[in-house]
Structure formats: structure tokens, C-alpha cells
């Protein structure tokens, strides 16, 4: 299970949109469920795919139990300065805009896109994870890429900057 922990943690960190405390809780919950479910593991899929699916369902169960707050409280002011990092403001802006565009995708398309491009999960494992035919996964990935391109086309026009996203 230790081999799978970094990938599961990365998945949950992405799904929780960077909430490290929630990520830790869900990672623990996922591995506890996997440990308890070991006798039911049939081996039809890879072990990592099985644990990935358990983690994903732990996240979904959490989101169904806990309401999401979509906005900051009234009167909230963020006066903190952004930390200097490895990204220039242009790269940082692009990253933020891409995150916003990703967030606007329908859940299934976003999840397939993230699994394939961010976690490098093979098509077959994505199909196994969602219980879908391989062709459906490829179609969803294609549609997700088209939606991202459409959402990001305005980026260069609005900012006067160019971007290159290879998908």
C-alpha cells in the first residue's frame, strides 16, 4: 500500500483543491477501507486501480456529506501578499486560469482529464476505475480537451499573452 500512497495523496489533493488536512483524512480513510476490503479484492484490475477507486469514492462520500461553500464571507479581504515561487506572474495566471477552466468542466470530464494528463493513468485503468468501456473514456477525454481549448481560447485575447497547452 505504501507504493500507492503518493498517487492516492496526489489524487485527493487535486480533488480537494489543495486542502491538505482534508486530503490527509481522506487518504487515511481510503487506505483503511482498502485494508478492510482486502479479502474482497478479486484481482480483475490492478491493485493500484482498486485503491484509486476506493479513494475516489471516499472523496465522493465526503462531498455528499459535507456542503461546499462556494463563496467567501461578506466583508472578507485578502491582504496577504502572494509568496514568490517558481512561476512568473504569467505562468501563475495561466495556472490559475487553467484551474478555473478545469473546475467548470462537468465532473466526469474533469476527472478523466485529470487522471490521464495529471496522473498519467492509462486509458484502460481509467475505464476500469469508472466501470466504462474504453471507447467511452476516449470520447470523454476528447470532449474534455475540446471544452478546455474553448475555455482557454479567450486567455490569450484577454491577457495579450500566448499560451501553449499540449493535450
C-alpha positions as CSV (number, residue, x, y, z in Angstrom):
1,X,0.0,0.0,0.0
2,X,2.9,2.4,0.6
3,X,3.8,2.3,-3.1
4,X,0.3,3.7,-3.9
5,X,0.2,6.4,-1.2
6,X,1.9,9.2,-3.2
7,X,-0.5,8.7,-6.1
8,X,-3.6,8.5,-3.9
9,X,-2.5,11.6,-1.9
10,X,-1.9,13.5,-5.2
11,X,-5.4,12.4,-6.4
12,X,-7.1,13.5,-3.3
13,X,-5.1,16.8,-3.0
14,X,-6.3,17.7,-6.5
15,X,-9.9,16.7,-5.8
16,X,-9.9,18.6,-2.6
17,X,-8.4,21.6,-4.4
18,X,-5.3,21.8,-2.2
19,X,-7.0,21.2,1.2
20,X,-4.1,19.3,2.9
21,X,-6.0,18.5,6.1
22,X,-8.9,17.0,4.2
23,X,-6.5,15.2,1.9
24,X,-4.8,13.5,4.9
25,X,-8.2,12.5,6.4
26,X,-9.4,11.1,3.1
27,X,-6.1,9.3,2.4
28,X,-6.3,7.6,5.8
29,X,-10.0,6.7,5.2
30,X,-9.2,5.3,1.8
31,X,-6.4,3.1,3.0
32,X,-8.4,1.9,6.0
33,X,-11.3,0.9,3.6
34,X,-8.8,-0.8,1.3
35,X,-7.3,-2.7,4.2
36,X,-10.7,-3.8,5.5
37,X,-11.7,-4.8,1.9
38,X,-8.6,-6.8,1.0
39,X,-10.5,-10.1,1.3
40,X,-12.9,-8.8,-1.4
41,X,-10.1,-7.8,-3.8
42,X,-10.6,-10.1,-6.8
43,X,-7.6,-9.1,-8.9
44,X,-9.6,-8.3,-12.0
45,X,-7.9,-4.9,-12.1
46,X,-4.5,-3.8,-10.8
47,X,-4.3,-3.2,-7.1
48,X,-3.4,0.4,-7.6
49,X,-6.6,0.9,-9.7
50,X,-8.6,-0.7,-7.0
51,X,-7.2,1.6,-4.3
52,X,-7.6,4.6,-6.6
53,X,-11.3,3.8,-6.9
54,X,-11.7,3.4,-3.2
55,X,-10.0,6.8,-2.6
56,X,-12.2,8.4,-5.3
57,X,-15.4,7.1,-3.6
58,X,-14.1,8.2,-0.2
59,X,-13.9,11.7,-1.7
60,X,-17.4,11.5,-3.3
61,X,-18.9,10.3,0.0
62,X,-17.3,13.2,1.8
63,X,-18.6,15.7,-0.7
64,X,-22.1,14.3,-0.4
65,X,-22.0,14.5,3.4
66,X,-20.4,18.0,3.7
67,X,-21.9,21.0,2.0
68,X,-19.5,23.1,-0.1
69,X,-19.0,26.8,0.5
70,X,-18.9,28.4,-2.9
71,X,-18.0,32.0,-1.8
72,X,-16.1,33.8,0.8
73,X,-17.9,35.5,3.7
74,X,-19.1,39.1,3.1
75,X,-16.5,41.7,4.0
76,X,-13.6,39.2,3.6
77,X,-10.5,41.0,2.4
78,X,-7.3,39.1,1.5
79,X,-4.5,41.4,2.3
80,X,-1.8,38.8,2.3
81,X,1.0,39.1,-0.3
82,X,1.5,36.2,-2.6
83,X,4.7,34.2,-1.9
84,X,7.4,34.4,-4.5
85,X,7.5,31.0,-6.2
86,X,8.9,29.2,-9.2
87,X,6.3,30.7,-11.5
88,X,6.3,34.1,-13.0
89,X,3.1,36.0,-12.8
90,X,2.3,35.0,-16.4
91,X,2.7,31.3,-15.6
92,X,0.9,31.8,-12.3
93,X,-2.0,33.5,-14.1
94,X,-2.2,30.7,-16.7
95,X,-2.1,28.1,-14.0
96,X,-5.0,29.8,-12.1
97,X,-7.0,30.3,-15.3
98,X,-6.5,26.6,-16.2
99,X,-7.6,25.6,-12.8
100,X,-10.7,27.7,-13.1
101,X,-11.4,26.2,-16.6
102,X,-10.9,22.7,-15.2
103,X,-13.3,23.4,-12.3
104,X,-16.0,24.5,-14.9
105,X,-15.9,21.2,-16.7
106,X,-18.5,18.6,-15.9
107,X,-17.3,16.3,-13.1
108,X,-16.7,13.2,-15.2
109,X,-14.8,15.0,-18.0
110,X,-12.7,16.8,-15.4
111,X,-11.9,13.6,-13.6
112,X,-10.9,11.7,-16.8
113,X,-8.8,14.7,-18.0
114,X,-7.0,14.9,-14.6
115,X,-6.4,11.2,-14.4
116,X,-4.9,11.0,-17.9
117,X,-2.9,14.2,-18.1
118,X,-2.0,15.0,-14.5
119,X,-1.6,11.5,-13.0
120,X,-0.7,9.7,-16.3
121,X,-3.2,6.9,-15.7
122,X,-3.5,4.7,-18.8
123,X,-6.9,4.6,-20.6
124,X,-7.6,1.0,-19.6
125,X,-7.2,1.8,-15.9
126,X,-9.4,4.9,-16.2
127,X,-12.0,2.7,-17.9
128,X,-11.7,0.1,-15.1
129,X,-11.9,2.8,-12.4
130,X,-15.2,4.2,-13.7
131,X,-16.6,0.9,-15.0
132,X,-16.8,2.2,-18.5
133,X,-15.9,0.9,-22.0
134,X,-12.5,2.0,-23.2
135,X,-14.1,3.9,-26.2
136,X,-16.3,5.9,-23.8
137,X,-13.3,7.0,-21.8
138,X,-11.5,8.1,-25.0
139,X,-14.6,10.0,-26.1
140,X,-14.9,11.7,-22.8
141,X,-11.3,12.7,-22.8
142,X,-11.6,14.1,-26.3
143,X,-14.7,16.1,-25.3
144,X,-12.9,17.4,-22.2
145,X,-9.9,18.6,-24.3
146,X,-12.2,20.4,-26.7
147,X,-14.0,22.1,-23.8
148,X,-10.7,23.1,-22.2
149,X,-9.5,24.6,-25.5
150,X,-12.7,26.5,-25.9
151,X,-12.5,27.9,-22.4
152,X,-8.8,28.7,-22.7
153,X,-9.0,30.3,-26.2
154,X,-10.0,33.6,-24.6
155,X,-7.0,33.6,-22.4
156,X,-4.5,34.9,-25.0
157,X,-7.0,37.5,-26.2
158,X,-7.9,38.8,-22.7
159,X,-4.3,38.9,-21.4
160,X,-2.4,39.7,-24.6
161,X,-0.2,36.7,-23.8
162,X,0.3,33.4,-25.6
163,X,0.0,30.0,-24.1
164,X,0.8,26.6,-25.3
165,X,-1.0,23.6,-23.8
166,X,-0.2,20.3,-25.4
167,X,-3.1,17.9,-25.0
